[in-house]
Amino acid sequence: MKSTSRRALTIAAALLSLILSAFAALPAMSQQSAEISPEALALARKYVDLTDTGGLYEGTIVQAGIRTYQQLLPQNPEIAGPLDKAIEKVLSDYKGRKSELFDQFARVYAVFFTVEELQQIVDFYSSPTGQRLAKSNASTSGTINRIMDVFASNLNTEFFAAVRAELKAQGIDT
């Protein structure tokens, strides 16, 4: 459960970053290009559905339930039973709202890609290789993120040391 939760959070963070980048770029687009055709939106949604192999939405709402439980239970240990039931009910309510989020994702892709490009993307992800890639993304993203964490940690240490060495070369002690 822990690796699944971390994977879901990693994917959620990556998609949130993509969405935020997309919305930051929207004002720079012309009004005409921001209008999305139904065909583009349908293709973009198909792509989102084809690549939802990691259960991003489900993992995210489960994580919200876990965090809520971890926040409320220590304050009131006697409410464990009712808290479990309340979280289950809210999880159940949210399970039916996946489409809302995925429609938003689709809008982002429909703005950034032409109908022709979206069709090529859907064609690829409908192929056996595309499906294999989509399924492996959930597994590989965790490994890639761990590699990035090590890289970032090493980079921070090396970068700091290099800046201090540069300053020292200029006669500045830090």
C-alpha positions in Angstrom: 0.0 0.0 0.0 2.9 2.4 0.8 4.6 2.1 -2.6 1.2 2.3 -4.3 0.4 5.5 -2.3 3.8 7.0 -3.1 3.4 6.1 -6.8 0.0 7.7 -6.9 1.3 10.9 -5.2 4.2 11.0 -7.6 2.0 10.7 -10.6 -0.4 13.2 -9.1 2.4 15.7 -8.6 3.6 15.3 -12.1 0.1 15.8 -13.6 -0.5 18.7 -11.3 2.7 20.3 -12.5 1.6 19.7 -16.1 -1.8 21.2 -15.5 -0.3 24.2 -13.8 2.1 24.7 -16.6 -0.7 24.4 -19.1 -2.9 26.9 -17.4 0.0 29.3 -17.0 0.5 29.2 -20.7 -3.2 29.6 -21.6 -3.3 33.4 -21.4 -0.5 33.6 -24.0 -2.6 31.7 -26.5 -5.1 33.4 -28.8 -8.8 33.2 -28.0 -9.3 31.2 -31.2 -6.7 28.5 -30.3 -8.1 28.2 -26.8 -11.5 27.1 -28.2 -11.5 23.4 -28.2 -13.3 21.3 -30.8 -15.4 18.4 -29.7 -13.3 16.1 -31.7 -10.1 17.3 -30.0 -11.6 17.0 -26.6 -12.9 13.5 -27.3 -9.4 12.4 -28.6 -7.7 14.0 -25.6 -10.1 12.2 -23.2 -9.5 8.9 -25.0 -5.7 9.5 -24.4 -6.3 10.2 -20.7 -8.4 7.1 -20.4 -5.8 4.9 -22.2 -3.0 6.1 -20.0 -4.9 5.8 -16.7 -3.2 2.5 -15.8 -1.8 3.6 -12.4 -5.2 4.4 -10.8 -4.1 8.0 -10.2 -7.5 9.3 -9.1 -8.2 6.3 -6.9 -4.8 6.5 -5.3 -5.2 10.2 -4.6 -8.5 9.9 -2.9 -7.3 7.0 -0.8 -4.3 9.1 0.2 -6.7 11.9 1.2 -8.6 9.4 3.4 -5.4 8.1 5.0 -4.2 11.7 5.8 -7.6 12.6 7.2 -7.6 9.5 9.4 -4.1 10.3 10.6 -5.1 13.8 11.5 -8.3 13.1 13.2 -7.7 9.8 15.1 -4.8 11.1 17.4 -7.1 13.9 18.5 -10.0 11.6 19.3 -8.9 8.0 19.6 -12.4 7.0 20.7 -14.0 7.8 17.3 -12.0 5.2 15.3 -15.1 3.2 14.3 -17.3 6.2 13.2 -14.2 7.8 11.6 -13.6 4.6 9.5 -17.3 4.7 8.4 -17.2 8.4 7.6 -14.0 8.0 5.5 -15.5 5.1 3.6 -18.6 7.0 2.8 -16.7 10.1 1.6 -14.4 7.8 -0.5 -17.5 6.3 -2.0 -18.9 9.7 -2.8 -15.6 10.7 -4.5 -15.2 7.5 -6.5 -18.0 8.7 -8.9 -16.2 12.0 -9.6 -13.2 10.7 -11.5 -14.6 11.8 -14.8 -14.6 15.5 -13.7 -10.9 15.4 -13.1 -10.1 13.5 -16.3 -12.2 15.9 -18.4 -10.0 18.7 -17.0 -6.8 16.7 -18.0 -8.3 16.2 -21.5 -8.9 19.9 -21.9 -5.2 20.6 -21.2 -4.1 18.1 -23.9 -6.8 19.3 -26.3 -5.4 22.9 -26.0 -1.8 21.8 -26.5 -2.2 19.3 -29.4 -3.9 19.5 -32.7 -6.6 17.0 -33.7 -4.1 15.2 -35.9 -1.5 15.0 -33.1 -4.1 13.7 -30.7 -5.1 11.1 -33.2 -1.5 9.9 -33.5 -1.1 9.9 -29.7 -4.3 7.8 -29.3 -3.3 5.5 -32.1 0.1 4.9 -30.4 -1.4 4.3 -26.9 -4.0 2.0 -28.4 -1.2 -0.2 -29.9 0.3 -3.0 -27.9 3.5 -1.0 -27.4 1.6 2.1 -26.3 -0.4 0.0 -23.8 2.8 -1.6 -22.5 4.3 1.9 -22.1 1.3 3.2 -20.3 1.3 0.2 -17.9 5.0 0.5 -17.3 4.8 4.2 -16.5 3.4 3.6 -13.1 6.3 1.2 -12.2 9.0 3.2 -13.9 8.0 6.6 -12.5 8.8 5.4 -9.0 12.2 4.2 -10.0 12.9 7.4 -12.0 11.8 9.5 -9.0 14.1 7.6 -6.7 17.0 8.2 -9.2 16.0 11.9 -9.4 15.9 12.1 -5.6 19.5 10.8 -5.3 20.6 13.0 -8.2 19.1 16.1 -6.6 20.6 15.3 -3.2 24.0 14.8 -4.8 23.6 17.8 -7.0 22.7 20.0 -4.0 25.9 18.9 -2.2 28.1 19.2 -5.2 26.6 22.6 -6.3 27.0 24.1 -2.8 30.7 22.9 -2.7 31.3 24.2 -6.2 29.9 27.7 -5.4 31.9 27.8 -2.1 35.1 26.9 -4.2 34.3 29.6 -6.7 33.9 32.1 -3.9 37.1 30.9 -2.3 38.9 31.4 -5.6 37.7 35.0 -5.5 39.1 35.4 -2.0 35.8 35.1 -0.2 35.5 32.7 2.7 32.1 31.3 3.5 
